[in-house]
Amino acid sequence: MTMHEDQPAEPAPQATRPAREGRDGGPRQDRPRGRGRPPGDRPKRREISGWVILDKGVGMTSTHAVAAVKRALNAKKAGHAGTLDPLASGILPIALGEATKTVPFVMDGRKAYVFSVTWGVETDTDDAEGRPVATSDDRPTQEQVEAMLPRFVGAIEQVPPRYSAIKIQGERAYDLARDGEVVELVARPVQIDRLAIVAHTPERTVIEAECGKGTYVRAIARDLGRALGCYGHVSALRRTRVGPFAEDQSCTIGALEAAEAEANAAVLRPVETALDAVPHVPVSRDMAMRLMRGQPVILRGRDAPTEGKAYATCGGVLVAVGDVERGELVPHRVFHLGGTAPRNG
């Protein structure tokens, strides 16, 4: 499933599929409530910044999830970090306001999944929505699956699914595949840190995966099935972690919609939570003003980073993120938070 960048499978073409689709390839959802209200009756959107760690349910597109969270908090600006297909559930980090500037840091983080591989059938989408393209009566034992997993751990080459969000000469691969064009994708390097069996029956195996950016869980299932000589496809997928965000920090759409917008603000996590793996430097007010103008500042002190990424705060408020070069912090993104975002601590 997901994955480009950890997107799960793009849905296969179906006669009943609406003509228009969401950005992640899933079916276009109904319009959010309130769009038909007279302008004067609509709630005023708020300048609010932070992260909502959504536990997305099966059947909802990532685009619709963002719209629902944005509506629940009356937020002006929102985006997500890592698409989850409608068939997948689990962690979908949603950035509000200034947090959208930190989305790339979350996208580059490690991901964790739990997925089910159903044996005996390979599909054209490598998931349960696709059409069978190869079948087998053979079924692997748990020992056979376990012995094969190490082949797919580490730095490996992986061919993405035909139905994926990868662009080919400006067109999404899944759009070309739906139009009947032959899509030939080349193998790409990916990093898979861990694969472990959670449960096994003759018909399916449940596997935990920890992997890096760009890995396709569907491709793992497809390639496992081919290597075992029995074929396979992903029949269920749940994402349990994205970068610093995990299940124990999450909330559901239902809980957000049941509460008032002001109460929902309590679920927001600070913008800088996305920068968990980035060194932090406190700066003075004068230095903060320079950074806000896009000017570099000299970092002093034995604990100051000497190179690489870093982010600066002033009085506990995020000011900028950038690169440390020759003892200076060169800002690439500046933040205008004030009182619009929660603070750590």
Secondary structure, DSSP 8 states (H G I E B T S, - for coil): ---SSS--------TTS-SSB-TTSSB-----TTTTS-GGGS---B---EEEEEEE-TT--HHHHHHHHHHHTTBS-EEESS---TTEEEEEEEEEGGGGGGHHHHHTS-EEEEEEEEESEEESSSBTTS-EEEE-S----HHHHHHHGGGGSEEEEE---SSSS-EETTEEHHHHHHTT-------EEEEEEEEEEEEE-SSEEEEEEEE-TT--HHHHHHHHHHHHTS-EEEEEEEEEEETTEEGGG-B-HHHHHHS-HHHHGGG-B-GGGGGTTS-EEE--HHHHHHHHTT--EE--STTS--SEEEEEEETTEEEEEEEEETTEEEEEEE---TTSS----
